[in-house]
Amino acid sequence: MQNYSILVGMNGAGLTNGLYLPPGGVVIQLVPYPYRVSVNNLALGELLRGGAGGGYTEWRNEHADLTVYDSGDTVVAVTEVVDIVRQALDMVHLARRRPSNDEL
């Protein structure tokens, strides 16, 4: 994890690996339809933001037609996820430009 700036994953325990991202790292959670998971308001979201020191954001599948109901699997809307990854890259670059506590 220390070699990555961004962690992208489906909602679940695997996202706790975001704690090991380097300072300024960003976690992107992919939320399947029809779930309305909002990590922003839960302790996990706070933990991930604090651990990575960068940010947290999510893509929510709002498209019923991208859901395989028999298995609950989600097909991601690629252009939407690419846009969120671009936003996450901006967050990483912004975090890297901020002075660290050691520099203040």
N, CA, C and O atoms as a Tinker XYZ file with bonds, in Angstrom:
   416  protein
     1  N      0.812000   -1.200000    0.000000    73     2
     2  CA     0.000000    0.000000    0.000000    64     1     3
     3  C      0.855000    1.264000    0.000000    63     2     4     5
     4  O      0.447000    2.291000   -0.543000    81     3
     5  N      2.026000    1.193000    0.600000    73     3     6
     6  CA     2.877000    2.382000    0.682000    64     5     7
     7  C      3.342000    2.876000   -0.680000    63     6     8     9
     8  O      3.829000    4.001000   -0.793000    81     7
     9  N      3.199000    2.054000   -1.717000    73     7    10
    10  CA     3.619000    2.452000   -3.062000    64     9    11
    11  C      2.494000    3.066000   -3.881000    63    10    12    13
    12  O      2.704000    3.447000   -5.033000    81    11
    13  N      1.294000    3.168000   -3.295000    73    11    14
    14  CA     0.139000    3.652000   -4.043000    64    13    15
    15  C     -0.353000    4.972000   -3.477000    63    14    16    17
    16  O     -0.183000    5.258000   -2.292000    81    15
    17  N     -0.958000    5.762000   -4.328000    73    15    18
    18  CA    -1.558000    7.025000   -3.895000    64    17    19
    19  C     -3.060000    6.898000   -3.737000    63    18    20    21
    20  O     -3.675000    7.636000   -2.967000    81    19
    21  N     -3.658000    5.952000   -4.474000    73    19    22
    22  CA    -5.115000    5.802000   -4.476000    64    21    23
    23  C     -5.462000    4.327000   -4.326000    63    22    24    25
    24  O     -4.858000    3.465000   -4.966000    81    23
    25  N     -6.447000    4.048000   -3.467000    73    23    26
    26  CA    -6.992000    2.705000   -3.313000    64    25    27
    27  C     -8.443000    2.748000   -3.771000    63    26    28    29
    28  O     -9.233000    3.539000   -3.255000    81    27
    29  N     -8.800000    1.903000   -4.738000    73    27    30
    30  CA   -10.168000    1.816000   -5.253000    64    29    31
    31  C    -10.684000    0.427000   -4.933000    63    30    32    33
    32  O    -10.017000   -0.568000   -5.219000    81    31
    33  N    -11.890000    0.353000   -4.330000    73    31    34
    34  CA   -12.449000   -0.958000   -4.029000    64    33    35
    35  C    -13.930000   -0.894000   -3.719000    63    34    36    37
    36  O    -14.480000    0.159000   -3.396000    81    35
    37  N    -14.563000   -2.066000   -3.829000    73    35    38
    38  CA   -15.971000   -2.181000   -3.450000    64    37    39
    39  C    -16.078000   -1.996000   -1.944000    63    38    40    41
    40  O    -15.129000   -2.254000   -1.204000    81    39
    41  N    -17.264000   -1.541000   -1.498000    73    39    42
    42  CA   -17.426000   -1.349000   -0.065000    64    41    43
    43  C    -17.205000   -2.680000    0.652000    63    42    44    45
    44  O    -17.663000   -3.733000    0.209000    81    43
    45  N    -16.503000   -2.599000    1.748000    73    43    46
    46  CA   -16.207000   -3.800000    2.515000    64    45    47
    47  C    -14.913000   -3.652000    3.288000    63    46    48    49
    48  O    -14.241000   -2.622000    3.231000    81    47
    49  N    -14.584000   -4.710000    4.011000    73    47    50
    50  CA   -13.439000   -4.687000    4.917000    64    49    51
    51  C    -12.108000   -4.468000    4.206000    63    50    52    53
    52  O    -11.165000   -3.967000    4.818000    81    51
    53  N    -12.011000   -4.828000    2.936000    73    51    54
    54  CA   -10.758000   -4.651000    2.211000    64    53    55
    55  C    -10.296000   -3.206000    2.140000    63    54    56    57
    56  O     -9.108000   -2.941000    1.958000    81    55
    57  N    -11.228000   -2.269000    2.281000    73    55    58
    58  CA   -10.859000   -0.855000    2.226000    64    57    59
    59  C    -10.054000   -0.406000    3.441000    63    58    60    61
    60  O     -9.443000    0.663000    3.417000    81    59
    61  N    -10.049000   -1.209000    4.501000    73    59    62
    62  CA    -9.231000   -0.828000    5.653000    64    61    63
    63  C     -7.745000   -0.807000    5.293000    63    62    64    65
    64  O     -6.940000   -0.228000    6.022000    81    63
    65  N     -7.379000   -1.432000    4.176000    73    63    66
    66  CA    -5.996000   -1.338000    3.698000    64    65    67
    67  C     -5.610000    0.105000    3.399000    63    66    68    69
    68  O     -4.425000    0.427000    3.314000    81    67
    69  N     -6.603000    0.973000    3.238000    73    67    70
    70  CA    -6.328000    2.386000    3.021000    64    69    71
    71  C     -5.572000    3.026000    4.172000    63    70    72    73
    72  O     -4.957000    4.080000    4.006000    81    71
    73  N     -5.613000    2.396000    5.330000    73    71    74
    74  CA    -4.856000    2.909000    6.470000    64    73    75
    75  C     -3.354000    2.914000    6.200000    63    74    76    77
    76  O     -2.604000    3.667000    6.820000    81    75
    77  N     -2.929000    2.067000    5.272000    73    75    78
    78  CA    -1.504000    1.921000    4.989000    64    77    79
    79  C     -1.043000    2.711000    3.774000    63    78    80    81
    80  O      0.107000    2.588000    3.354000    81    79
    81  N     -1.931000    3.522000    3.206000    73    79    82
    82  CA    -1.515000    4.394000    2.117000    64    81    83
    83  C     -0.538000    5.432000    2.658000    63    82    84    85
    84  O     -0.588000    5.759000    3.844000    81    83
    85  N      0.338000    5.949000    1.825000    73    83    86
    86  CA     1.244000    6.995000    2.296000    64    85    87
    87  C      0.468000    8.279000    2.579000    63    86    88    89
    88  O     -0.680000    8.415000    2.154000    81    87
    89  N      1.079000    9.211000    3.283000    73    87    90
    90  CA     0.406000   10.486000    3.556000    64    89    91
    91  C     -0.127000   11.118000    2.270000    63    90    92    93
    92  O      0.573000   11.172000    1.258000    81    91
    93  N     -1.353000   11.587000    2.321000    73    91    94
    94  CA    -1.981000   12.199000    1.156000    64    93    95
    95  C     -2.742000   11.217000    0.290000    63    94    96    97
    96  O     -3.367000   11.617000   -0.692000    81    95
    97  N     -2.702000    9.919000    0.639000    73    95    98
    98  CA    -3.414000    8.913000   -0.146000    64    97    99
    99  C     -4.918000    9.087000   -0.075000    63    98   100   101
   100  O     -5.442000    9.659000    0.882000    81    99
   101  N     -5.606000    8.596000   -1.085000    73    99   102
   102  CA    -7.065000    8.749000   -1.185000    64   101   103
   103  C     -7.707000    7.375000   -1.367000    63   102   104   105
   104  O     -7.218000    6.543000   -2.131000    81   103
   105  N     -8.815000    7.150000   -0.651000    73   103   106
   106  CA    -9.589000    5.926000   -0.770000    64   105   107
   107  C    -10.859000    6.227000   -1.562000    63   106   108   109
   108  O    -11.577000    7.179000   -1.256000    81   107
   109  N    -11.132000    5.407000   -2.587000    73   107   110
   110  CA   -12.372000    5.516000   -3.369000    64   109   111
   111  C    -13.172000    4.243000   -3.128000    63   110   112   113
   112  O    -12.708000    3.141000   -3.420000    81   111
   113  N    -14.364000    4.404000   -2.597000    73   111   114
   114  CA   -15.247000    3.269000   -2.358000    64   113   115
   115  C    -16.269000    3.172000   -3.485000    63   114   116   117
   116  O    -16.902000    4.166000   -3.839000    81   115
   117  N    -16.430000    1.978000   -4.048000    73   115   118
   118  CA   -17.444000    1.719000   -5.066000    64   117   119
   119  C    -18.656000    1.114000   -4.362000    63   118   120   121
   120  O    -18.564000    0.030000   -3.785000    81   119
   121  N    -19.780000    1.805000   -4.407000    73   119   122
   122  CA   -20.979000    1.392000   -3.681000    64   121   123
   123  C    -21.985000    0.809000   -4.669000    63   122   124   125
   124  O    -22.405000    1.499000   -5.598000    81   123
   125  N    -22.381000   -0.461000   -4.481000    73   123   126
   126  CA   -23.302000   -1.092000   -5.426000    64   125   127
   127  C    -24.733000   -0.583000   -5.276000    63   126   128   129
   128  O    -25.111000   -0.048000   -4.233000    81   127
   129  N    -25.511000   -0.756000   -6.324000    73   127   130
   130  CA   -26.936000   -0.429000   -6.328000    64   129   131
   131  C    -27.679000   -1.597000   -5.705000    63   130   132   133
   132  O    -27.293000   -2.736000   -5.967000    81   131
   133  N    -28.674000   -1.411000   -4.934000    73   131   134
   134  CA   -29.344000   -0.183000   -4.516000    64   133   135
   135  C    -28.907000    0.310000   -3.156000    63   134   136   137
   136  O    -29.595000    1.134000   -2.554000    81   135
   137  N    -27.780000   -0.173000   -2.651000    73   135   138
   138  CA   -27.347000    0.197000   -1.309000    64   137   139
   139  C    -27.042000    1.673000   -1.219000    63   138   140   141
   140  O    -26.567000    2.287000   -2.175000    81   139
   141  N    -27.315000    2.221000   -0.087000    73   139   142
   142  CA   -27.035000    3.635000    0.167000    64   141   143
   143  C    -26.021000    3.748000    1.298000    63   142   144   145
   144  O    -26.283000    4.377000    2.324000    81   143
   145  N    -24.871000    3.138000    1.100000    73   143   146
   146  CA   -23.810000    3.176000    2.090000    64   145   147
   147  C    -23.213000    4.572000    2.085000    63   146   148   149
   148  O    -22.927000    5.125000    1.023000    81   147
   149  N    -23.026000    5.137000    3.252000    73   147   150
   150  CA   -22.396000    6.447000    3.338000    64   149   151
   151  C    -21.313000    6.400000    4.402000    63   150   152   153
   152  O    -21.554000    6.717000    5.567000    81   151
   153  N    -20.134000    6.005000    3.993000    73   151   154
   154  CA   -19.025000    5.900000    4.932000    64   153   155
   155  C    -18.651000    7.269000    5.475000    63   154   156   157
   156  O    -18.079000    7.363000    6.561000    81   155
   157  N    -18.963000    8.328000    4.743000    73   155   158
   158  CA   -18.605000    9.661000    5.216000    64   157   159
   159  C    -19.125000    9.932000    6.620000    63   158   160   161
   160  O    -18.522000   10.706000    7.362000    81   159
   161  N    -20.231000    9.310000    6.992000    73   159   162
   162  CA   -20.829000    9.570000    8.286000    64   161   163
   163  C    -20.508000    8.492000    9.311000    63   162   164   165
   164  O    -21.026000    8.540000   10.427000    81   163
   165  N    -19.681000    7.535000    8.970000    73   163   166
   166  CA   -19.344000    6.447000    9.870000    64   165   167
   167  C    -17.892000    6.541000   10.315000    63   166   168   169
   168  O    -17.079000    7.244000    9.715000    81   167
   169  N    -17.592000    5.815000   11.382000    73   167   170
   170  CA   -16.229000    5.831000   11.923000    64   169   171
   171  C    -15.208000    5.347000   10.902000    63   170   172   173
   172  O    -14.079000    5.839000   10.887000    81   171
   173  N    -15.580000    4.382000   10.039000    73   171   174
   174  CA   -14.626000    3.876000    9.043000    64   173   175
   175  C    -14.169000    4.994000    8.113000    63   174   176   177
   176  O    -12.983000    5.085000    7.795000    81   175
   177  N    -15.084000    5.838000    7.679000    73   175   178
   178  CA   -14.713000    6.952000    6.810000    64   177   179
   179  C    -13.741000    7.889000    7.493000    63   178   180   181
   180  O    -12.777000    8.344000    6.877000    81   179
   181  N    -13.987000    8.185000    8.772000    73   179   182
   182  CA   -13.075000    9.049000    9.516000    64   181   183
   183  C    -11.710000    8.380000    9.671000    63   182   184   185
   184  O    -10.670000    9.028000    9.554000    81   183
   185  N    -11.733000    7.082000    9.935000    73   183   186
   186  CA   -10.497000    6.339000   10.090000    64   185   187
   187  C     -9.683000    6.348000    8.800000    63   186   188   189
   188  O     -8.472000    6.563000    8.825000    81   187
   189  N    -10.353000    6.112000    7.671000    73   187   190
   190  CA    -9.655000    6.098000    6.389000    64   189   191
   191  C     -9.094000    7.466000    6.049000    63   190   192   193
   192  O     -7.965000    7.569000    5.570000    81   191
   193  N     -9.862000    8.512000    6.288000    73   191   194
   194  CA    -9.361000    9.856000    6.009000    64   193   195
   195  C     -8.154000   10.165000    6.881000    63   194   196   197
   196  O     -7.186000   10.766000    6.416000    81   195
   197  N     -8.205000    9.758000    8.137000    73   195   198
   198  CA    -7.092000   10.020000    9.047000    64   197   199
   199  C     -5.882000    9.184000    8.720000    63   198   200   201
   200  O     -4.755000    9.676000    8.772000    81   199
   201  N     -6.095000    7.916000    8.382000    73   199   202
   202  CA    -4.978000    7.018000    8.094000    64   201   203
   203  C     -4.234000    7.417000    6.844000    63   202   204   205
   204  O     -3.003000    7.429000    6.820000    81   203
   205  N     -4.978000    7.745000    5.805000    73   203   206
   206  CA    -4.340000    8.116000    4.548000    64   205   207
   207  C     -3.867000    9.561000    4.581000    63   206   208   209
   208  O     -2.956000    9.938000    3.844000    81   207
   209  N     -4.480000   10.364000    5.430000    73   207   210
   210  CA    -4.101000   11.764000    5.506000    64   209   211
   211  C     -4.491000   12.545000    4.270000    63   210   212   213
   212  O     -4.152000   13.723000    4.156000    81   211
   213  N     -5.179000   11.932000    3.361000    73   211   214
   214  CA    -5.591000   12.592000    2.130000    64   213   215
   215  C     -7.093000   12.743000    2.084000    63   214   216   217
   216  O     -7.635000   13.751000    2.538000    81   215
   217  N     -7.758000   11.764000    1.545000    73   215   218
   218  CA    -9.189000   11.918000    1.421000    64   217   219
   219  C     -9.924000   10.621000    1.212000    63   218   220   221
   220  O     -9.342000    9.541000    1.109000    81   219
   221  N    -11.213000   10.773000    1.154000    73   219   222
   222  CA   -12.123000    9.663000    0.922000    64   221   223
   223  C    -13.204000   10.166000   -0.013000    63   222   224   225
   224  O    -13.700000   11.282000    0.147000    81   223
   225  N    -13.567000    9.358000   -0.978000    73   223   226
   226  CA   -14.678000    9.676000   -1.853000    64   225   227
   227  C    -15.310000    8.364000   -2.298000    63   226   228   229
   228  O    -14.753000    7.288000   -2.075000    81   227
   229  N    -16.461000    8.460000   -2.918000    73   227   230
   230  CA   -17.121000    7.221000   -3.347000    64   229   231
   231  C    -17.871000    7.410000   -4.656000    63   230   232   233
   232  O    -18.307000    8.507000   -5.003000    81   231
   233  N    -18.004000    6.295000   -5.368000    73   231   234
   234  CA   -18.868000    6.217000   -6.542000    64   233   235
   235  C    -20.048000    5.373000   -6.134000    63   234   236   237
   236  O    -19.880000    4.271000   -5.611000    81   235
   237  N    -21.236000    5.880000   -6.368000    73   235   238
   238  CA   -22.460000    5.141000   -6.056000    64   237   239
   239  C    -23.128000    4.726000   -7.347000    63   238   240   241
   240  O    -23.389000    5.553000   -8.220000    81   239
   241  N    -23.403000    3.444000   -7.463000    73   239   242
   242  CA   -24.110000    2.953000   -8.637000    64   241   243
   243  C    -25.572000    3.381000   -8.533000    63   242   244   245
   244  O    -26.337000    2.829000   -7.742000    81   243
   245  N    -25.939000    4.343000   -9.320000    73   243   246
   246  CA   -27.322000    4.834000   -9.363000    64   245   247
   247  C    -28.065000    4.242000  -10.555000    63   246   248   249
   248  O    -29.162000    4.689000  -10.888000    81   247
   249  N    -27.477000    3.245000  -11.195000    73   247   250
   250  CA   -28.010000    2.678000  -12.427000    64   249   251
   251  C    -28.498000    1.251000  -12.188000    63   250   252   253
   252  O    -27.689000    0.329000  -12.088000    81   251
   253  N    -29.791000    1.067000  -12.098000    73   251   254
   254  CA   -30.347000   -0.269000  -11.877000    64   253   255
   255  C    -29.920000   -1.239000  -12.971000    63   254   256   257
   256  O    -29.735000   -2.429000  -12.716000    81   255
   257  N    -29.764000   -0.729000  -14.187000    73   255   258
   258  CA   -29.397000   -1.606000  -15.305000    64   257   259
   259  C    -27.948000   -2.091000  -15.241000    63   258   260   261
   260  O    -27.564000   -2.951000  -16.033000    81   259
   261  N    -27.137000   -1.567000  -14.327000    73   259   262
   262  CA   -25.760000   -2.023000  -14.175000    64   261   263
   263  C    -25.618000   -3.039000  -13.037000    63   262   264   265
   264  O    -24.505000   -3.342000  -12.606000    81   263
   265  N    -26.731000   -3.555000  -12.562000    73   263   266
   266  CA   -26.724000   -4.495000  -11.448000    64   265   267
   267  C    -27.143000   -5.878000  -11.916000    63   266   268   269
   268  O    -28.139000   -6.031000  -12.624000    81   267
   269  N    -26.378000   -6.877000  -11.517000    73   267   270
   270  CA   -26.726000   -8.269000  -11.789000    64   269   271
   271  C    -27.450000   -8.764000  -10.539000    63   270   272   273
   272  O    -26.815000   -9.125000   -9.549000    81   271
   273  N    -28.784000   -8.777000  -10.591000    73   271   274
   274  CA   -29.571000   -9.029000   -9.385000    64   273   275
   275  C    -29.400000  -10.428000   -8.820000    63   274   276   277
   276  O    -29.538000  -10.617000   -7.612000    81   275
   277  N    -29.105000  -11.408000   -9.651000    73   275   278
   278  CA   -28.939000  -12.766000   -9.140000    64   277   279
   279  C    -27.749000  -12.873000   -8.193000    63   278   280   281
   280  O    -27.768000  -13.668000   -7.253000    81   279
   281  N    -26.727000  -12.082000   -8.437000    73   279   282
   282  CA   -25.522000  -12.178000   -7.617000    64   281   283
   283  C    -25.247000  -10.916000   -6.801000    63   282   284   285
   284  O    -24.411000  -10.936000   -5.897000    81   283
   285  N    -25.939000   -9.823000   -7.108000    73   283   286
   286  CA   -25.675000   -8.569000   -6.421000    64   285   287
   287  C    -24.454000   -7.850000   -6.948000    63   286   288   289
   288  O    -24.045000   -6.826000   -6.400000    81   287
   289  N    -23.863000   -8.384000   -8.021000    73   287   290
   290  CA   -22.682000   -7.753000   -8.601000    64   289   291
   291  C    -23.052000   -6.437000   -9.279000    63   290   292   293
   292  O    -24.191000   -6.225000   -9.697000    81   291
   293  N    -22.072000   -5.577000   -9.372000    73   291   294
   294  CA   -22.253000   -4.270000   -9.999000    64   293   295
   295  C    -21.273000   -4.116000  -11.152000    63   294   296   297
   296  O    -20.091000   -4.436000  -11.029000    81   295
   297  N    -21.775000   -3.631000  -12.254000    73   295   298
   298  CA   -20.930000   -3.232000  -13.372000    64   297   299
   299  C    -20.726000   -1.733000  -13.202000    63   298   300   301
   300  O    -21.694000   -0.978000  -13.114000    81   299
   301  N    -19.471000   -1.301000  -13.156000    73   299   302
   302  CA   -19.238000    0.125000  -12.937000    64   301   303
   303  C    -19.449000    0.913000  -14.217000    63   302   304   305
   304  O    -19.200000    0.414000  -15.314000    81   303
   305  N    -19.907000    2.142000  -14.068000    73   303   306
   306  CA   -20.013000    3.069000  -15.184000    64   305   307
   307  C    -18.618000    3.675000  -15.355000    63   306   308   309
   308  O    -18.227000    4.572000  -14.609000    81   307
   309  N    -17.889000    3.187000  -16.321000    73   307   310
   310  CA   -16.463000    3.495000  -16.457000    64   309   311
   311  C    -16.209000    4.996000  -16.500000    63   310   312   313
   312  O    -15.316000    5.481000  -15.805000    81   311
   313  N    -16.962000    5.737000  -17.290000    73   311   314
   314  CA   -16.681000    7.179000  -17.388000    64   313   315
   315  C    -16.892000    7.882000  -16.050000    63   314   316   317
   316  O    -16.169000    8.826000  -15.731000    81   315
   317  N    -17.867000    7.441000  -15.266000    73   315   318
   318  CA   -18.104000    8.046000  -13.949000    64   317   319
   319  C    -16.954000    7.727000  -12.996000    63   318   320   321
   320  O    -16.505000    8.597000  -12.250000    81   319
   321  N    -16.479000    6.487000  -13.019000    73   319   322
   322  CA   -15.386000    6.099000  -12.136000    64   321   323
   323  C    -14.097000    6.801000  -12.546000    63   322   324   325
   324  O    -13.322000    7.217000  -11.685000    81   323
   325  N    -13.858000    6.938000  -13.834000    73   323   326
   326  CA   -12.674000    7.663000  -14.306000    64   325   327
   327  C    -12.718000    9.107000  -13.811000    63   326   328   329
   328  O    -11.691000    9.645000  -13.398000    81   327
   329  N    -13.881000    9.736000  -13.844000    73   327   330
   330  CA   -14.004000   11.105000  -13.340000    64   329   331
   331  C    -13.662000   11.178000  -11.849000    63   330   332   333
   332  O    -13.004000   12.119000  -11.406000    81   331
   333  N    -14.107000   10.190000  -11.082000    73   331   334
   334  CA   -13.820000   10.184000   -9.642000    64   333   335
   335  C    -12.333000    9.936000   -9.396000    63   334   336   337
   336  O    -11.753000   10.528000   -8.486000    81   335
   337  N    -11.718000    9.079000  -10.185000    73   335   338
   338  CA   -10.279000    8.845000  -10.043000    64   337   339
   339  C     -9.516000   10.129000  -10.363000    63   338   340   341
   340  O     -8.532000   10.445000   -9.693000    81   339
   341  N     -9.950000   10.859000  -11.361000    73   339   342
   342  CA    -9.300000   12.146000  -11.675000    64   341   343
   343  C     -9.428000   13.111000  -10.495000    63   342   344   345
   344  O     -8.474000   13.811000  -10.157000    81   343
   345  N    -10.606000   13.149000   -9.871000    73   343   346
   346  CA   -10.801000   13.993000   -8.690000    64   345   347
   347  C     -9.871000   13.554000   -7.558000    63   346   348   349
   348  O     -9.291000   14.386000   -6.860000    81   347
   349  N     -9.737000   12.234000   -7.388000    73   347   350
   350  CA    -8.852000   11.706000   -6.347000    64   349   351
   351  C     -7.400000   12.094000   -6.620000    63   350   352   353
   352  O     -6.663000   12.426000   -5.691000    81   351
   353  N     -6.985000   12.053000   -7.883000    73   351   354
   354  CA    -5.623000   12.477000   -8.228000    64   353   355
   355  C     -5.409000   13.945000   -7.875000    63   354   356   357
   356  O     -4.346000   14.324000   -7.384000    81   355
   357  N     -6.423000   14.770000   -8.128000    73   355   358
   358  CA    -6.336000   16.182000   -7.736000    64   357   359
   359  C     -6.183000   16.307000   -6.217000    63   358   360   361
   360  O     -5.420000   17.142000   -5.732000    81   359
   361  N     -6.918000   15.464000   -5.467000    73   359   362
   362  CA    -6.821000   15.479000   -4.002000    64   361   363
   363  C     -5.414000   15.094000   -3.544000    63   362   364   365
   364  O     -4.870000   15.693000   -2.617000    81   363
   365  N     -4.831000   14.085000   -4.203000    73   363   366
   366  CA    -3.478000   13.648000   -3.865000    64   365   367
   367  C     -2.485000   14.772000   -4.126000    63   366   368   369
   368  O     -1.638000   15.064000   -3.282000    81   367
   369  N     -2.587000   15.406000   -5.294000    73   367   370
   370  CA    -1.653000   16.489000   -5.639000    64   369   371
   371  C     -1.803000   17.661000   -4.675000    63   370   372   373
   372  O     -0.808000   18.273000   -4.288000    81   371
   373  N     -3.029000   17.976000   -4.286000    73   371   374
   374  CA    -3.261000   19.062000   -3.334000    64   373   375
   375  C     -2.646000   18.718000   -1.979000    63   374   376   377
   376  O     -2.000000   19.561000   -1.357000    81   375
   377  N     -2.844000   17.486000   -1.525000    73   375   378
   378  CA    -2.296000   17.070000   -0.232000    64   377   379
   379  C     -0.772000   17.111000   -0.241000    63   378   380   381
   380  O     -0.157000   17.437000    0.774000    81   379
   381  N     -0.167000   16.789000   -1.357000    73   379   382
   382  CA     1.305000   16.800000   -1.448000    64   381   383
   383  C      1.869000   18.215000   -1.443000    63   382   384   385
   384  O      3.024000   18.421000   -1.070000    81   383
   385  N      1.068000   19.188000   -1.852000    73   383   386
   386  CA     1.527000   20.580000   -1.871000    64   385   387
   387  C      1.406000   21.240000   -0.502000    63   386   388   389
   388  O      2.070000   22.242000   -0.238000    81   387
   389  N      0.552000   20.677000    0.384000    73   387   390
   390  CA     0.391000   21.242000    1.720000    64   389   391
   391  C      1.650000   21.016000    2.537000    63   390   392   393
   392  O      2.272000   19.959000    2.440000    81   391
   393  N      2.030000   22.004000    3.343000    73   391   394
   394  CA     3.187000   21.785000    4.218000    64   393   395
   395  C      2.844000   20.749000    5.294000    63   394   396   397
   396  O      1.725000   20.731000    5.807000    81   395
   397  N      3.797000   19.898000    5.628000    73   395   398
   398  CA     3.590000   18.912000    6.689000    64   397   399
   399  C      3.696000   19.593000    8.043000    63   398   400   401
   400  O      4.137000   20.739000    8.134000    81   399
   401  N      3.293000   18.894000    9.092000    73   399   402
   402  CA     3.411000   19.449000   10.446000    64   401   403
   403  C      4.861000   19.738000   10.785000    63   402   404   405
   404  O      5.140000   20.662000   11.549000    81   403
   405  N      5.793000   18.967000   10.234000    73   403   406
   406  CA     7.219000   19.184000   10.493000    64   405   407
   407  C      7.707000   20.494000    9.888000    63   406   408   409
   408  O      8.649000   21.105000   10.392000    81   407
   409  N      7.054000   20.927000    8.794000    73   407   410
   410  CA     7.495000   22.142000    8.099000    64   409   411
   411  C      6.881000   23.399000    8.701000    63   410   412   413
   412  O      7.336000   24.506000    8.416000    81   411
   413  N      5.851000   23.239000    9.529000    73   411   414
   414  CA     5.177000   24.421000   10.096000    64   413   415
   415  C      5.930000   24.974000   11.283000    63   414   416
   416  O      5.504000   25.964000   11.877000    81   415
